[in-house]
């Protein structure tokens, strides 16, 4: 089977020839070492079946100093740490209705998802599935405010929070519809909604404030929507299913997520993606421990299909290239049905 066929089989509830492989993001040292600067070539070198395409564009510029804001009012600090993307989130500038138009710019699809460039990438990898990935309405909203001001606004200025969520949802739908029109197979809604040990807000408040936006995204798209969140998300998964989302990514073990329990509880309704620990296992050099964690994930989630192996976040700055290579090499070996 091709990677595209493997992933399609998993989403159809069928058994592929082996467990598909995925990684949401590769830090620059992986891209340089395996792809000579091309993230898609690096993903192919790792044997990934499902690739990702993020919006294109200029990003955050630090030309005027060590601090800069993006189009959403999120403030970043320059980070010179090797292997990183060069920036760290600090705070947000959105404070009132007067700031809404300043920090809600129209989407320029020809910059974010230029048709010719996107189709060229898809044509280069016809045997791989492609997921469009972007930050979701909740993450962009609390990022625009800053975490503490966001939670304060939930109680003191709920109307403003709801309007920001609405605008961020419209933006996501615009981009994701373009991705679907260009031929991408899946959408990954990257919307961190939990801390270690618990969700950012109660499930009841999450259902009231966030789930209607997720339902709007699902209803607008002709391709499956997957949801990414770090943290302990198990209490939110019934709501994710209610919204019509087809898959959950990350499943962070260091946050208390038990892959076997999730498989038993919702594995018949969600495609599970992730759970190889990138906090402890992938940040050390012992390949025996890497292989053991892959074995654990396979034992807990492989049976019956509906599982895609990946790290529980990304191949970040703390993961050495040989470790990531071995994780996927071994997963392809032991993931056969």
VOBA-1610 file (N, C-alpha, C; in pm, whole numbers, padded with zeros to 5 digits, always signed):
BEGIN
Unk+00084-00120+00000Unk+00000+00000+00000Unk+00088+00125+00000Unk+00038+00231-00061Unk+00106+00360-00050Unk+00069+00425+00083Unk+00144+00528+00120Unk+00111+00600+00241Unk-00028+00658+00237Unk-00066+00710+00123Unk-00200+00768+00105Unk-00308+00662+00129Unk-00284+00542+00078Unk-00380+00432+00095Unk-00385+00385+00240Unk-00269+00380+00306Unk-00267+00338+00446Unk-00351+00431+00533Unk-00329+00560+00517Unk-00401+00657+00599Unk-00551+00652+00568Unk-00586+00641+00440Unk-00727+00632+00402Unk-00793+00509+00464Unk-00721+00397+00467Unk-00775+00276+00527Unk-00803+00295+00676Unk-00711+00360+00744Unk-00728+00385+00888Unk-00853+00470+00913Unk-00871+00573+00834Unk-00988+00660+00852Unk-01118+00591+00811Unk-01108+00491+00726Unk-01226+00415+00685Unk-01258+00302+00782Unk-01176+00286+00886Unk-01197+00177+00981Unk-01149+00043+00931Unk-01062+00043+00831Unk-01010-00081+00775Unk-00865-00100+00817Unk-00817-00223+00807Unk-00677-00251+00841Unk-00587-00222+00721Unk-00486-00139+00739Unk-00385-00124+00633Unk-00283-00237+00642Unk-00181-00233+00557Unk-00078-00336+00567Unk+00010-00317+00689Unk+00023-00192+00736Unk+00094-00163+00859Unk+00040-00032+00917Unk+00075-00006+01041Unk+00038+00120+01106Unk+00103+00236+01031Unk+00025+00336+00989Unk+00085+00452+00921Unk+00171+00535+01017Unk+00260+00615+00960Unk+00353+00698+01037Unk+00329+00845+01006Unk+00343+00928+01111Unk+00312+01070+01098Unk+00399+01150+01194Unk+00427+01274+01156Unk+00489+01369+01248Unk+00435+01508+01214Unk+00384+01577+01315Unk+00319+01706+01291Unk+00419+01812+01248Unk+00540+01808+01303Unk+00640+01910+01269Unk+00779+01856+01292Unk+00871+01897+01207Unk+01012+01862+01219Unk+01090+01990+01247Unk+01167+01992+01354Unk+01248+02110+01380Unk+01360+02122+01276Unk+01419+02241+01264Unk+01514+02267+01154Unk+01629+02167+01143Unk+01677+02111+01255Unk+01793+02021+01243Unk+01754+01892+01172Unk+01629+01848+01183Unk+01583+01732+01107Unk+01572+01767+00959Unk+01516+01884+00931Unk+01497+01926+00792Unk+01631+01941+00722Unk+01728+01998+00792Unk+01861+02017+00732Unk+01933+01884+00712Unk+01926+01797+00813Unk+02002+01672+00807Unk+01945+01573+00708Unk+01813+01566+00698Unk+01748+01464+00616Unk+01692+01516+00484Unk+01672+01647+00475Unk+01609+01700+00355Unk+01682+01814+00289Unk+01804+01844+00337Unk+01882+01956+00282Unk+01799+02083+00276Unk+01720+02105+00382Unk+01639+02226+00390Unk+01496+02211+00342Unk+01461+02097+00286Unk+01326+02072+00235Unk+01253+01980+00333Unk+01150+02034+00400Unk+01082+01955+00503Unk+01008+01835+00445Unk+00965+01843+00321Unk+00894+01730+00261Unk+00989+01616+00225Unk+01106+01651+00179Unk+01208+01548+00153Unk+01249+01482+00284Unk+01262+01563+00391Unk+01297+01507+00522Unk+01188+01413+00571Unk+01061+01452+00552Unk+00949+01366+00593Unk+00949+01236+00516Unk+00980+01244+00388Unk+00988+01125+00305Unk+01102+01034+00352Unk+01215+01094+00389Unk+01329+01017+00437Unk+01297+00942+00566Unk+01209+00997+00647Unk+01167+00931+00770Unk+01064+00821+00745Unk+01012+00815+00623Unk+00913+00713+00590Unk+00771+00750+00629Unk+00745+00879+00646Unk+00612+00921+00690Unk+00508+00898+00580Unk+00391+00853+00621Unk+00280+00829+00528Unk+00190+00950+00515Unk+00183+01030+00620Unk+00099+01149+00622Unk+00188+01270+00644Unk+00191+01360+00545Unk+00273+01480+00550Unk+00187+01599+00592Unk+00251+01710+00626Unk+00177+01828+00668Unk+00216+01949+00585Unk+00118+02036+00563Unk+00143+02164+00499Unk+00085+02274+00587Unk+00171+02362+00633Unk+00131+02476+00714Unk+00115+02599+00624Unk+00044+02701+00666Unk+00035+02824+00585Unk+00173+02881+00559Unk+00190+02935+00440Unk+00317+02998+00404Unk+00307+03147+00435Unk+00418+03216+00424Unk+00416+03360+00449Unk+00542+03406+00519Unk+00553+03536+00543Unk+00677+03592+00597Unk+00701+03561+00743Unk+00598+03536+00823Unk+00618+03508+00964Unk+00651+03633+01044Unk+00705+03613+01163Unk+00736+03723+01254Unk+00876+03775+01224Unk+00889+03909+01214Unk+01019+03971+01184Unk+01074+04038+01309Unk+01203+04014+01335Unk+01269+04078+01449Unk+01368+04184+01403Unk+01339+04246+01290Unk+01431+04344+01234Unk+01448+04466+01324Unk+01346+04498+01404Unk+01351+04620+01486Unk+01384+04592+01632Unk+01423+04469+01665Unk+01458+04441+01803Unk+01434+04296+01839Unk+01445+04266+01969Unk+01432+04129+02017Unk+01288+04090+02048Unk+01193+04181+02024Unk+01052+04155+02050Unk+00971+04198+01929Unk+00871+04116+01892Unk+00789+04148+01775Unk+00652+04087+01793Unk+00553+04150+01729Unk+00415+04100+01735Unk+00373+04051+01597Unk+00286+03950+01595Unk+00234+03901+01468Unk+00099+03963+01438Unk+00032+03915+01333Unk-00093+03975+01289Unk-00206+03958+01388Unk-00192+03864+01483Unk-00296+03839+01582Unk-00273+03914+01713Unk-00164+03991+01720Unk-00131+04061+01843Unk-00051+03978+01941Unk-00005+03862+01899Unk+00078+03780+01986Unk+00221+03834+01985Unk+00279+03849+02102Unk+00412+03904+02115Unk+00513+03791+02136Unk+00618+03793+02056Unk+00722+03691+02062Unk+00857+03754+02095Unk+00940+03678+02161Unk+01077+03718+02192Unk+01173+03636+02107Unk+01275+03702+02058Unk+01378+03634+01980Unk+01446+03527+02064Unk+01459+03408+02006Unk+01521+03296+02077Unk+01636+03241+01992Unk+01760+03267+02031Unk+01874+03221+01951Unk+01913+03076+01975Unk+01836+03001+02054Unk+01872+02863+02085Unk+01885+02779+01959Unk+01993+02704+01944Unk+02008+02620+01824Unk+01894+02520+01810Unk+01864+02484+01686Unk+01764+02385+01649Unk+01620+02435+01662Unk+01597+02556+01709Unk+01461+02605+01729Unk+01417+02691+01611Unk+01292+02738+01618Unk+01238+02826+01514Unk+01274+02972+01538Unk+01345+02999+01647Unk+01398+03133+01669Unk+01307+03229+01742Unk+01198+03179+01803Unk+01109+03271+01873Unk+01038+03199+01988Unk+01002+03276+02090Unk+00927+03225+02203Unk+00809+03318+02230Unk+00692+03260+02250Unk+00573+03340+02281Unk+00586+03403+02419Unk+00545+03530+02430Unk+00553+03600+02557Unk+00417+03646+02608Unk+00337+03713+02523Unk+00213+03773+02571Unk+00125+03810+02452Unk+00015+03881+02480Unk-00074+03926+02374Unk-00111+04072+02392Unk-00151+04135+02282Unk-00182+04278+02284Unk-00330+04310+02270Unk-00412+04211+02239Unk-00554+04239+02218Unk-00621+04260+02354Unk-00685+04377+02371Unk-00742+04411+02501Unk-00887+04455+02493Unk-00931+04503+02377Unk-01065+04561+02369Unk-01121+04545+02229Unk-01248+04582+02213Unk-01310+04578+02080Unk-01238+04669+01981Unk-01174+04774+02031Unk-01100+04865+01942Unk-00983+04795+01875Unk-00935+04686+01936Unk-00819+04614+01881Unk-00858+04507+01779Unk-00988+04479+01767Unk-01031+04364+01685Unk-00985+04375+01541Unk-01012+04488+01478Unk-00976+04501+01336Unk-00825+04506+01316Unk-00752+04560+01414Unk-00607+04567+01404Unk-00548+04427+01401Unk-00604+04339+01485Unk-00548+04205+01499Unk-00636+04097+01435Unk-00716+04137+01337Unk-00790+04041+01253Unk-00779+04089+01109Unk-00670+04058+01046Unk-00647+04099+00909Unk-00711+04000+00812Unk-00757+04048+00696Unk-00813+03955+00595Unk-00708+03852+00553Unk-00755+03731+00526Unk-00665+03625+00483Unk-00627+03646+00336Unk-00497+03648+00310Unk-00451+03654+00171Unk-00415+03512+00128Unk-00509+03448+00060Unk-00490+03307+00024Unk-00374+03288-00073Unk-00347+03388-00155Unk-00238+03375-00251Unk-00101+03379-00184Unk-00097+03428-00060Unk+00027+03426+00018Unk+00030+03304+00109Unk-00081+03279+00178Unk-00084+03170+00276Unk-00084+03033+00210Unk-00160+03017+00102Unk-00167+02889+00030Unk-00168+02916-00120Unk-00055+02959-00175Unk-00049+02987-00319Unk-00075+02860-00400Unk-00168+02870-00492Unk-00217+02750-00562Unk-00105+02675-00634Unk-00023+02745-00708Unk+00080+02678-00787Unk+00182+02607-00698Unk+00225+02674-00591Unk+00324+02614-00501Unk+00266+02493-00429Unk+00141+02504-00384Unk+00079+02392-00313Unk+00059+02272-00405Unk+00012+02297-00526Unk-00008+02187-00620Unk+00124+02122-00659Unk+00229+02201-00664Unk+00361+02145-00696Unk+00406+02049-00586Unk+00385+02087-00460Unk+00422+01999-00348Unk+00340+01871-00353Unk+00210+01883-00375Unk+00124+01764-00382Unk+00166+01673-00497Unk+00206+01732-00609Unk+00245+01653-00725Unk+00378+01580-00701Unk+00464+01637-00616Unk+00592+01574-00586Unk+00576+01449-00501Unk+00467+01441-00424Unk+00449+01330-00331Unk+00309+01270-00346Unk+00278+01218-00465Unk+00142+01169-00489Unk+00105+01045-00409Unk+00206+00972-00360Unk+00179+00850-00284Unk+00166+00875-00134Unk+00177+01001-00092Unk+00163+01035+00050Unk+00034+01114+00072Unk-00028+01092+00187Unk-00143+01175+00225Unk-00091+01310+00273Unk-00175+01413+00258Unk-00135+01547+00299Unk-00241+01608+00389Unk-00197+01661+00503Unk-00286+01730+00595Unk-00249+01877+00602Unk-00348+01963+00585Unk-00327+02105+00610Unk-00334+02127+00761Unk-00237+02202+00814Unk-00230+02225+00959Unk-00225+02374+00986Unk-00306+02419+01080Unk-00295+02557+01127Unk-00352+02565+01268Unk-00317+02674+01336Unk-00365+02694+01472Unk-00515+02723+01471Unk-00583+02671+01571Unk-00727+02681+01579Unk-00775+02804+01653Unk-00906+02820+01662Unk-00964+02942+01720Unk-00932+02964+01866Unk-00928+02859+01947Unk-00900+02879+02089Unk-00756+02923+02110Unk-00663+02854+02048Unk-00521+02886+02067Unk-00489+03027+02017Unk-00546+03065+01903Unk-00521+03199+01852Unk-00590+03306+01937Unk-00699+03269+02003Unk-00768+03367+02086Unk-00693+03392+02216Unk-00659+03287+02291Unk-00586+03314+02416Unk-00446+03366+02388Unk-00389+03329+02272Unk-00261+03386+02235Unk-00269+03535+02208Unk-00379+03580+02150Unk-00397+03723+02121Unk-00412+03805+02247Unk-00479+03750+02348Unk-00498+03820+02475Unk-00376+03808+02566Unk-00311+03691+02565Unk-00223+03649+02673Unk-00305+03562+02765Unk-00241+03462+02826Unk-00318+03362+02900Unk-00398+03421+03015Unk-00336+03495+03104Unk-00410+03549+03218Unk-00518+03648+03176Unk-00489+03744+03086Unk-00596+03834+03041Unk-00710+03759+02972Unk-00679+03649+02902Unk-00785+03572+02837Unk-00881+03514+02941Unk-00829+03451+03045Unk-00916+03391+03145Unk-00993+03497+03223Unk-00932+03612+03244Unk-01004+03721+03309Unk-01117+03771+03218Unk-01089+03781+03088Unk-01190+03829+02994Unk-01306+03731+02981Unk-01283+03604+03005Unk-01391+03507+03001Unk-01504+03545+03096Unk-01469+03610+03204Unk-01569+03647+03305Unk-01606+03794+03300Unk-01512+03879+03256Unk-01539+04022+03258Unk-01581+04077+03121Unk-01545+04006+03013Unk-01575+04057+02879Unk-01599+03938+02785Unk-01695+03854+02823Unk-01724+03733+02746Unk-01761+03765+02600Unk-01829+03876+02579Unk-01871+03913+02443Unk-01750+03933+02352Unk-01646+03996+02405Unk-01524+04017+02326Unk-01457+03884+02294Unk-01447+03796+02392Unk-01386+03665+02370Unk-01461+03590+02261Unk-01594+03592+02267Unk-01675+03520+02168Unk-01655+03576+02028Unk-01640+03707+02018Unk-01619+03766+01886Unk-01482+03731+01830Unk-01381+03728+01915Unk-01248+03687+01869Unk-01251+03541+01823Unk-01315+03455+01900Unk-01329+03315+01861Unk-01399+03302+01727Unk-01504+03380+01706Unk-01578+03374+01580Unk-01488+03412+01463Unk-01413+03520+01480Unk-01327+03565+01371Unk-01214+03466+01344Unk-01159+03410+01448Unk-01052+03311+01429Unk-01107+03185+01361Unk-01231+03150+01391Unk-01293+03034+01326Unk-01315+03061+01178Unk-01363+03179+01145Unk-01383+03216+01004Unk-01251+03209+00928Unk-01145+03256+00990Unk-01014+03251+00925Unk-00973+03107+00898Unk-00990+03020+00999Unk-00950+02881+00982Unk-01031+02816+00869Unk-01160+02841+00866Unk-01245+02782+00762Unk-01201+02827+00624Unk-01168+02956+00611Unk-01123+03009+00481Unk-00998+02937+00433Unk-00902+02920+00521Unk-00777+02852+00484Unk-00799+02704+00457Unk-00875+02638+00543Unk-00895+02494+00529Unk-00975+02461+00404Unk-01074+02544+00370Unk-01149+02522+00245Unk-01058+02535+00124Unk-00969+02631+00128Unk-00872+02646+00018Unk-00784+02521+00009Unk-00739+02470+00123Unk-00657+02349+00124Unk-00731+02232+00062Unk-00858+02217+00097Unk-00939+02108+00040Unk-00955+02125-00110Unk-00979+02247-00153Unk-00994+02274-00297Unk-00867+02240-00374Unk-00752+02260-00312Unk-00624+02233-00378Unk-00589+02085-00379Unk-00664+02003-00306Unk-00643+01859-00312Unk-00584+01796-00189Unk-00578+01870-00078Unk-00527+01808+00045Unk-00632+01713+00102Unk-00584+01614+00176Unk-00669+01502+00216Unk-00734+01519+00353Unk-00666+01590+00443Unk-00711+01603+00581Unk-00679+01743+00631Unk-00744+01780+00740Unk-00715+01907+00807Unk-00682+01874+00952Unk-00572+01931+01001Unk-00535+01915+01142Unk-00553+02048+01211Unk-00649+02052+01301Unk-00683+02171+01378Unk-00595+02173+01502Unk-00491+02256+01499Unk-00394+02260+01609Unk-00443+02361+01712Unk-00496+02313+01823Unk-00566+02400+01916Unk-00542+02354+02059Unk-00423+02380+02111Unk-00389+02334+02246Unk-00494+02379+02347Unk-00553+02282+02415Unk-00669+02308+02500Unk-00653+02252+02641Unk-00533+02209+02678Unk-00516+02144+02807Unk-00376+02167+02863Unk-00370+02161+02994Unk-00244+02158+03067Unk-00212+02011+03097Unk-00096+01988+03157Unk-00070+01856+03213Unk-00165+01835+03331Unk-00242+01729+03326Unk-00332+01699+03436Unk-00474+01748+03419Unk-00501+01834+03321Unk-00638+01881+03305Unk-00654+01980+03192Unk-00778+02000+03150Unk-00808+02091+03040Unk-00800+02237+03083Unk-00785+02328+02986Unk-00773+02470+03015Unk-00898+02525+03082Unk-01011+02469+03047Unk-01139+02509+03107Unk-01221+02384+03131Unk-01326+02396+03206Unk-01409+02280+03234Unk-01469+02225+03106Unk-01496+02095+03101Unk-01563+02040+02982Unk-01694+02111+02951Unk-01769+02153+03054Unk-01896+02223+03030Unk-01873+02356+02959Unk-01772+02432+03003Unk-01743+02560+02938Unk-01684+02538+02799Unk-01603+02435+02784Unk-01547+02401+02653Unk-01660+02366+02555Unk-01758+02292+02603Unk-01871+02257+02517Unk-01950+02380+02477Unk-01966+02473+02570Unk-02043+02594+02541Unk-01969+02689+02447Unk-01840+02712+02472Unk-01767+02815+02400Unk-01697+02767+02273Unk-01641+02646+02277Unk-01550+02603+02171Unk-01614+02504+02074Unk-01692+02411+02123Unk-01746+02306+02037Unk-01830+02361+01923Unk-01912+02465+01941Unk-01984+02519+01824Unk-01892+02566+01712Unk-01775+02617+01746Unk-01679+02660+01644Unk-01619+02539+01574Unk-01592+02433+01648Unk-01541+02311+01587Unk-01646+02250+01494Unk-01770+02253+01537Unk-01877+02199+01452Unk-01889+02279+01322Unk-01872+02411+01332Unk-01877+02496+01212Unk-01764+02461+01116Unk-01646+02434+01170Unk-01532+02395+01087Unk-01560+02262+01017Unk-01605+02164+01095Unk-01635+02032+01037Unk-01742+02043+00929Unk-01847+02119+00955Unk-01958+02132+00860Unk-01915+02201+00731Unk-01813+02287+00739Unk-01771+02363+00622Unk-01678+02285+00529Unk-01625+02172+00577Unk-01519+02104+00503Unk-01564+01970+00446Unk-01517+01938+00325Unk-01549+01809+00264Unk-01449+01699+00296Unk-01349+01730+00378Unk-01246+01632+00414Unk-01242+01618+00566Unk-01189+01505+00617Unk-01189+01482+00762Unk-01107+01585+00839Unk-01159+01622+00956Unk-01090+01714+01046Unk-01032+01635+01162Unk-00904+01657+01189Unk-00835+01598+01302Unk-00805+01710+01402Unk-00791+01674+01528Unk-00770+01774+01634Unk-00641+01745+01706Unk-00557+01849+01721Unk-00434+01837+01800Unk-00448+01918+01927Unk-00411+01856+02038Unk-00389+01930+02162Unk-00291+01853+02248Unk-00195+01925+02303Unk-00112+01869+02408Unk-00193+01865+02537Unk-00133+01809+02642Unk-00197+01809+02772Unk-00291+01692+02793Unk-00358+01692+02909Unk-00451+01586+02942Unk-00586+01618+02879Unk-00618+01549+02770Unk-00737+01581+02691Unk-00848+01478+02704Unk-00828+01375+02785Unk-00924+01264+02786Unk-01066+01310+02820Unk-01080+01408+02910Unk-01213+01455+02947Unk-01283+01530+02833Unk-01206+01577+02735Unk-01263+01654+02624Unk-01298+01566+02503Unk-01250+01444+02501Unk-01267+01362+02381Unk-01413+01333+02346Unk-01503+01309+02442Unk-01644+01293+02403Unk-01700+01416+02332Unk-01653+01534+02370Unk-01700+01657+02305Unk-01641+01670+02165Unk-01516+01628+02149Unk-01453+01630+02017Unk-01530+01539+01922Unk-01570+01424+01970Unk-01650+01332+01889Unk-01784+01396+01855Unk-01845+01460+01951Unk-01974+01527+01930Unk-01965+01632+01819Unk-01851+01699+01810Unk-01832+01803+01708Unk-01813+01746+01568Unk-01794+01615+01557Unk-01775+01553+01426Unk-01631+01539+01386Unk-01538+01566+01478Unk-01396+01550+01449Unk-01363+01402+01443Unk-01275+01365+01350Unk-01251+01224+01320Unk-01128+01165+01388Unk-01040+01250+01439Unk-00912+01199+01488Unk-00856+01290+01595Unk-00777+01234+01685Unk-00709+01314+01787Unk-00559+01287+01782Unk-00482+01395+01786Unk-00337+01384+01778Unk-00271+01440+01902Unk-00166+01378+01939Unk-00071+01411+02043Unk-00076+01304+02150Unk-00186+01301+02231Unk-00204+01195+02332Unk-00079+01185+02419Unk-00051+01294+02488Unk+00075+01314+02560Unk+00083+01228+02686Unk+00170+01129+02691Unk+00177+01043+02809Unk+00225+01116+02934Unk+00316+01214+02917Unk+00367+01288+03033Unk+00259+01374+03098Unk+00149+01397+03026Unk+00036+01472+03081Unk-00067+01381+03145Unk-00042+01250+03144Unk-00134+01156+03206Unk-00225+01083+03110Unk-00211+01107+02979Unk-00295+01038+02881Unk-00250+00893+02870Unk-00343+00802+02893Unk-00317+00658+02885Unk-00370+00607+02751Unk-00280+00570+02662Unk-00320+00531+02528Unk-00412+00410+02529Unk-00383+00313+02612Unk-00469+00195+02619Unk-00610+00230+02664Unk-00621+00318+02763Unk-00752+00361+02810Unk-00828+00438+02702Unk-00757+00527+02633Unk-00821+00603+02525Unk-00869+00509+02415Unk-00786+00409+02383Unk-00824+00311+02280Unk-00952+00239+02319Unk-00960+00198+02445Unk-01080+00127+02491Unk-01203+00217+02492Unk-01185+00342+02529Unk-01299+00431+02548Unk-01351+00493+02419Unk-01260+00534+02329Unk-01305+00606+02210Unk-01238+00557+02082Unk-01161+00449+02090Unk-01088+00401+01973Unk-01175+00355+01859Unk-01302+00330+01885Unk-01394+00293+01778Unk-01455+00414+01709Unk-01432+00534+01766Unk-01492+00656+01711Unk-01391+00762+01669Unk-01268+00747+01713Unk-01161+00840+01676Unk-01040+00764+01628Unk-00976+00815+01523Unk-00843+00767+01485Unk-00745+00828+01584Unk-00664+00746+01647Unk-00568+00791+01747Unk-00431+00809+01683Unk-00369+00923+01711Unk-00239+00955+01651Unk-00144+01002+01761Unk-00029+00931+01776Unk+00072+00982+01866Unk+00110+00890+01978Unk+00149+00952+02092Unk+00175+00890+02222Unk+00317+00840+02244Unk+00404+00836+02142Unk+00545+00808+02171Unk+00601+00930+02246Unk+00660+00908+02361Unk+00691+01019+02451Unk+00813+01099+02403Unk+00787+01224+02367Unk+00897+01311+02323Unk+00948+01399+02436Unk+00894+01380+02558Unk+00944+01454+02673Unk+01059+01381+02741Unk+01054+01249+02741Unk+01156+01170+02811Unk+01226+01071+02718Unk+01149+00988+02650Unk+01208+00879+02571Unk+01288+00931+02452Unk+01230+01021+02375Unk+01296+01067+02252Unk+01405+01170+02278Unk+01420+01214+02401Unk+01523+01313+02434Unk+01648+01251+02495Unk+01659+01119+02486Unk+01778+01048+02536Unk+01827+00954+02427Unk+01951+00906+02436Unk+02012+00835+02323Unk+01996+00684+02321Unk+01935+00624+02424Unk+01928+00479+02432Unk+01819+00428+02338Unk+01860+00366+02229Unk+01764+00320+02128Unk+01676+00207+02180Unk+01723+00135+02280Unk+01639+00029+02337Unk+01514+00089+02400Unk+01529+00203+02466Unk+01414+00269+02526Unk+01320+00326+02420Unk+01377+00374+02310Unk+01296+00423+02199Unk+01212+00309+02143Unk+01276+00197+02117Unk+01203+00083+02061Unk+01099+00030+02160Unk+01131+00033+02288Unk+01035-00014+02389Unk+00911+00074+02393Unk+00928+00205+02374Unk+00811+00293+02376Unk+00727+00274+02251Unk+00791+00250+02138Unk+00717+00216+02016Unk+00638+00087+02037Unk+00703-00014+02097Unk+00634-00140+02126Unk+00512-00116+02216Unk+00528-00033+02318Unk+00417-00004+02408Unk+00298+00056+02333Unk+00327+00153+02247Unk+00219+00216+02171Unk+00151+00116+02079Unk+00230+00032+02015Unk+00171-00069+01927Unk+00083-00166+02006Unk+00131-00208+02121Unk+00054-00302+02203Unk-00077-00241+02251Unk-00076-00112+02279Unk-00194-00047+02334Unk-00294-00002+02228Unk-00248+00025+02105Unk-00339+00088+02010Unk-00344+00025+01871Unk-00252-00065+01839Unk-00246-00120+01703Unk-00364-00210+01670Unk-00409-00292+01764Unk-00512-00392+01736Unk-00639-00328+01680Unk-00689-00384+01571Unk-00812-00335+01512Unk-00796-00214+01423Unk-00675-00162+01413Unk-00652-00046+01327Unk-00688+00085+01397Unk-00713+00187+01318Unk-00752+00321+01366Unk-00643+00382+01455Unk-00517+00350+01423Unk-00405+00410+01495Unk-00297+00450+01397Unk-00240+00570+01418Unk-00127+00621+01342Unk-00018+00656+01442Unk+00102+00605+01422Unk+00210+00630+01518Unk+00280+00761+01488Unk+00301+00837+01594Unk+00386+00956+01587Unk+00435+00988+01727Unk+00521+01085+01739Unk+00556+01135+01871Unk+00434+01205+01930Unk+00443+01236+02059Unk+00329+01301+02125Unk+00330+01452+02109Unk+00412+01503+02018Unk+00407+01646+01982Unk+00477+01666+01849Unk+00610+01662+01850Unk+00687+01686+01728Unk+00829+01638+01751Unk+00908+01636+01644Unk+01051+01608+01657Unk+01119+01743+01683Unk+01120+01782+01809Unk+01159+01916+01852Unk+01310+01926+01872Unk+01352+02039+01926Unk+01496+02068+01939Unk+01569+01969+02027Unk+01498+01907+02121Unk+01563+01814+02213Unk+01576+01672+02162Unk+01527+01646+02041Unk+01533+01511+01984Unk+01647+01505+01883Unk+01741+01415+01903Unk+01850+01399+01807Unk+01801+01325+01683Unk+01860+01356+01570Unk+01816+01298+01443Unk+01820+01145+01444Unk+01926+01079+01492Unk+01926+00932+01490Unk+01811+00871+01571Unk+01767+00941+01675Unk+01658+00890+01758Unk+01527+00891+01678Unk+01499+01002+01610Unk+01379+01009+01528Unk+01381+00908+01414Unk+01495+00893+01352Unk+01509+00796+01244Unk+01481+00654+01294Unk+01536+00619+01410Unk+01517+00484+01463Unk+01372+00461+01505Unk+01308+00562+01562Unk+01168+00547+01601Unk+01083+00503+01482Unk+01097+00572+01371Unk+01014+00540+01256Unk+01060+00415+01182Unk+01190+00390+01180Unk+01238+00266+01118Unk+01179+00146+01190Unk+01188+00148+01322Unk+01141+00037+01401Unk+00989+00027+01395Unk+00919+00139+01395Unk+00773+00138+01388Unk+00726+00075+01257Unk+00795+00103+01147Unk+00757+00042+01020Unk+00779-00110+01024Unk+00878-00152+01100Unk+00910-00296+01111Unk+00805-00371+01194Unk+00770-00315+01309Unk+00681-00388+01401Unk+00534-00351+01384Unk+00507-00255+01294Unk+00369-00211+01279Unk+00287-00289+01178Unk+00343-00396+01122Unk+00272-00470+01018Unk+00159-00553+01077Unk+00051-00561+01002Unk-00064-00642+01042Unk-00055-00781+00980
//
